[in-house]
Amino acid sequence: MIRNFIAAIATAFALGAPLLAQATDVNRASQAELESVKGIGPGLSGKILKAREAGAFKDWADFVERVGGVGAGNAAKFSANGLTVGGAAFSAQAMPAKAEKAARPAKADKATQPGKV
């Protein structure tokens, strides 16, 4: 009796697990669906929806570029938790190389600045 009960519970979990792990596509998801992805709260889901108003995200690179506060690290975490862009999971190799930041001019030494003693 107990053995049958345990088998029934195990079967229910095995059949229900794929439904729980269903992917959430960022181009189709509602705010509630976005917030169901671990790591995405109300603030970030709002940013995603606002950026999506300009058009669907083409790929992960487009998503990272257009949504403030999301970098490659967060994108990888969101993907691992079920978020997709156009049905695709995140791939670090698909991300473009970071642009070199413009070199900042060196600060002038206080002793060489005019009017400073």
N, C-alpha and C positions, 0 to 999 in steps of 0.2 A: 504494500500500500504506500508506504513512505517512498520506496524506490520509484514507483510510478509518478508520484507527486514531484519528486526531484527531477525526474526525466522531463515531465511536462514543463516545469519552470525553466529548465535548461534549454528546451526547444523554443520556448517563448522568447527568451533572451537572444538566442541565436538568430531567430527570424526577425526580431525587432531591431537588432543592432544596425543593420544596413540602413534602416529608415532613419535612425537617429544620426547617422554619420553622413546624411545626404548633403551634397555640396550646395553652397549658396552663391549664386552668380551675382557679382556686384552690379552688373548692368540691369538686372531684373528684380533685385530684392527690394522689399519695402524697408522702412526704417526698423520695424520690429524684427524682421528677418536678419538685417545687418547686425542688430544688437544681440542676436542669438549667437553670433560668432564670438568666441572667447577673445577678449581684448578690445572689442569695439563697443563703446558706450554711446550714450545719447549725443555727446559733443562730436565725436568722430563720425557717427552715422549721419549727423546733420551736414558735416563738411563733405562727406561722400555724395550725399544727395544733391547738395548745392553744386558741386563740381560736375555731377552727371547731367545737370540741366543744360550744360554746354554741348552735350552729346555723349554717346556711349564711350566707355574706355576701350581703346583699341587693344591694349595689352597691359601687362604689369608695369612696364616702364612708363606708359602714359598715366596709369593710375598713381604711381609714386610721384610723378612730376606734378600732377594736377591737384592732389589732395595734400594739403599742408599737414605736417606732423607725421607723415608716413614715409619711412625710408625702407631700404631693402631688408633690414632686420625685422621690422614690424610686418612687412609684406610676407616674409617667409613664415612668421608666426601665424598670421591670419590664414595663409594658405594651408598650413599644417592643421589648422582648426576648421577647415572646410570652405574657406572663401576661394572663389575662382574669378577670373576675368575672362569672359567669353568662353567659359567652360575649361579654361586651362589653369593648371596649378602654377605656382610661382617657380621660376628657375633663375638662379643668380646669374647663370651664363647668358641669359637673354637680356639682362640689364646692360645698358650702355655704360662705358667707362665714365667715371666722374670727370667732369671738366676741370682742368687745372684752375685753381683760384688765382686771380690776378695778384701779383706780388704787391704787397703794401709798401708804400714808400717808408724808408727808415725815419724814425723820429729824430728830429734835430736835438743835439746835445744842448742842455740848458745853458751852458757856458757860451755857446756859439750863437744863441738867439739874441737878436738886437733888443736892447732895452732891458736885458736881464743882467744882473750883477752877481 
